[in-house]
Amino acid sequence: MDQRRAEHGRNTGLVSLYGEFTLTANRKVRCAVSLTEKDLIVQRLSSAPVGRNKVVLSLKDCIGCRAYRGDDTADPAAYLTIFFYPLKRRWMSSGVSRQRAEQCFRLTGLQDPRANLEEAEKWARAVRERSARQQYLRDASLELSPRAYSRSVMTVSCPLSFCDG
């Protein structure tokens, strides 16, 4: 799958990886998948209009991914599964909570099973690296915020007789 470094999406940043895969659940549905520094963008490739055609998942919410071969040894496909826990609004209440979202793709670009698995592993590494970078940036910004300092200050007072030993 080709790398498109010159392509910019609206508010999504520079695309570092691009590929066209099928969904694991429905092999008839093809998706264009783009990976930027901050997001994974999944867009269905179909001529029929679909309600939600494009999904943008933040890598800050990514908790992991894996690349693997299927159980069928005759199938040359490799699989890529990416796990997210994004904040979502609850249906019946005004609050938000984290809910698991899983994106599963089937890679069949080549007839060589090893090459398909290598491609899936390349995507998994790239997602892990960018996700870790987003986690680091988020954690670093939390450490620098004034609220973080006020929460981390702890004062211990003890009688002088106890502290002297």
C-alpha positions as CSV (number, residue, x, y, z in Angstrom):
1,M,0.0,0.0,0.0
2,D,1.4,3.4,-0.9
3,Q,2.5,6.2,1.3
4,R,1.0,9.6,0.6
5,R,3.1,12.2,2.4
6,A,1.9,15.1,0.3
7,E,-1.8,14.5,0.9
8,H,-3.6,16.7,3.4
9,G,-7.0,16.0,4.9
10,R,-9.2,18.8,6.3
11,N,-8.2,19.2,10.0
12,T,-6.5,15.8,10.0
13,G,-2.9,16.6,9.1
14,L,-0.4,14.9,6.9
15,V,-1.2,11.3,5.9
16,S,1.8,9.1,6.5
17,L,0.2,5.7,5.5
18,Y,-2.7,5.0,3.2
19,G,-4.2,1.6,2.2
20,E,-7.4,0.1,0.9
21,F,-8.6,-2.9,2.9
22,T,-11.8,-4.8,3.4
23,L,-13.6,-5.1,6.7
24,T,-13.2,-8.4,8.5
25,A,-16.9,-8.6,9.3
26,N,-18.0,-8.0,5.7
27,R,-15.5,-8.7,2.9
28,K,-17.6,-6.9,0.3
29,V,-17.1,-3.5,2.1
30,R,-13.8,-1.8,1.0
31,C,-12.4,1.0,3.0
32,A,-9.7,3.6,2.4
33,V,-7.6,3.8,5.6
34,S,-5.4,6.8,6.3
35,L,-3.0,7.2,9.2
36,T,-1.9,10.7,10.3
37,E,0.1,11.7,13.3
38,K,-3.0,12.1,15.4
39,D,-5.8,10.1,13.8
40,L,-6.9,6.9,12.0
41,I,-9.3,7.8,9.2
42,V,-11.6,5.1,7.8
43,Q,-13.7,5.9,4.8
44,R,-16.0,3.4,3.1
45,L,-15.5,3.1,-0.6
46,S,-18.9,2.5,-2.1
47,S,-21.1,4.0,-4.8
48,A,-24.2,3.8,-2.6
49,P,-24.6,6.7,-0.1
50,V,-24.2,5.4,3.4
51,G,-25.2,7.3,6.6
52,R,-21.7,7.5,8.1
53,N,-19.2,7.2,5.3
54,K,-16.2,8.5,7.2
55,V,-14.9,7.8,10.8
56,V,-12.0,9.7,12.4
57,L,-10.6,7.9,15.4
58,S,-8.1,9.7,17.6
59,L,-4.9,7.9,18.4
60,K,-5.1,9.4,21.9
61,D,-7.9,6.8,22.5
62,C,-6.0,3.9,21.0
63,I,-5.0,1.3,23.5
64,G,-3.4,-1.3,21.2
65,C,-3.4,-3.2,17.9
66,R,-2.3,-6.4,16.5
67,A,-1.4,-8.0,13.1
68,Y,-2.0,-11.7,12.6
69,R,-2.8,-14.4,10.1
70,G,-6.2,-16.1,10.0
71,D,-6.9,-19.7,10.9
72,D,-7.4,-20.8,7.3
73,T,-3.9,-21.6,5.9
74,A,-5.2,-21.5,2.3
75,D,-6.3,-17.8,2.8
76,P,-3.4,-15.5,1.9
77,A,-5.0,-12.6,3.9
78,A,-3.5,-11.0,7.0
79,Y,-5.6,-9.1,9.6
80,L,-5.1,-5.9,11.4
81,T,-7.2,-5.1,14.5
82,I,-6.9,-1.7,16.3
83,F,-8.6,-1.1,19.7
84,F,-9.9,2.2,20.9
85,Y,-11.7,3.5,23.9
86,P,-13.1,6.9,22.8
87,L,-15.3,9.1,25.0
88,K,-18.9,8.8,23.8
89,R,-22.1,10.4,24.9
90,R,-24.5,8.2,26.7
91,W,-27.9,7.6,25.1
92,M,-30.1,8.2,28.1
93,S,-28.0,10.5,30.2
94,S,-26.0,13.7,29.8
95,G,-22.7,12.2,30.8
96,V,-19.9,10.7,28.7
97,S,-18.1,7.4,29.1
98,R,-15.5,5.4,27.4
99,Q,-16.8,2.6,25.1
100,R,-14.7,0.1,23.2
101,A,-14.4,0.6,19.5
102,E,-12.6,-2.0,17.4
103,Q,-11.5,-1.6,13.8
104,C,-10.7,-4.9,12.0
105,F,-9.3,-5.0,8.5
106,R,-8.4,-7.7,6.1
107,L,-5.3,-7.2,4.0
108,T,-5.3,-9.1,0.7
109,G,-3.1,-6.8,-1.5
110,L,-0.8,-9.7,-2.5
111,Q,-1.1,-13.4,-3.0
112,D,1.9,-14.0,-0.8
113,P,0.7,-14.6,2.8
114,R,4.0,-13.5,4.2
115,A,3.9,-10.1,2.4
116,N,0.4,-9.4,3.5
117,L,1.4,-10.1,7.1
118,E,4.4,-7.9,6.8
119,E,2.1,-5.1,5.5
120,A,-0.2,-5.6,8.5
121,E,2.7,-5.6,10.9
122,K,4.0,-2.3,9.3
123,W,0.6,-0.7,10.0
124,A,0.5,-2.1,13.5
125,R,4.0,-0.7,14.3
126,A,3.0,2.7,12.8
127,V,-0.2,2.9,14.8
128,R,1.6,1.9,18.0
129,E,4.3,4.5,17.5
130,R,1.9,7.3,16.8
131,S,-0.4,6.3,19.6
132,A,2.5,6.2,22.0
133,R,3.6,9.7,20.8
134,Q,0.0,11.0,21.4
135,Q,-0.1,9.5,24.9
136,Y,3.3,11.0,25.7
137,L,2.2,14.4,24.4
138,R,-1.1,14.2,26.4
139,D,0.8,13.1,29.6
140,A,3.4,15.9,29.2
141,S,0.7,18.5,28.8
142,L,-1.0,17.3,31.9
143,E,2.2,17.5,33.9
144,L,2.7,21.1,32.8
145,S,-0.8,22.2,33.6
146,P,-1.2,24.2,36.8
147,R,-4.0,21.9,37.9
148,A,-1.5,19.0,37.9
149,Y,0.8,20.8,40.3
150,S,-2.0,21.6,42.7
151,R,-3.1,18.0,42.7
152,S,0.4,16.6,43.3
153,V,1.4,18.8,46.2
154,M,1.2,16.9,49.5
155,T,2.0,18.4,52.9
156,V,2.9,16.3,55.8
157,S,2.9,17.8,59.3
158,C,4.0,16.0,62.4
159,P,4.7,16.9,65.9
160,L,8.4,17.9,66.5
161,S,8.9,15.2,69.1
162,F,7.9,12.6,66.6
163,C,10.1,13.9,63.7
164,D,13.2,14.3,65.8
165,G,13.4,10.6,66.3
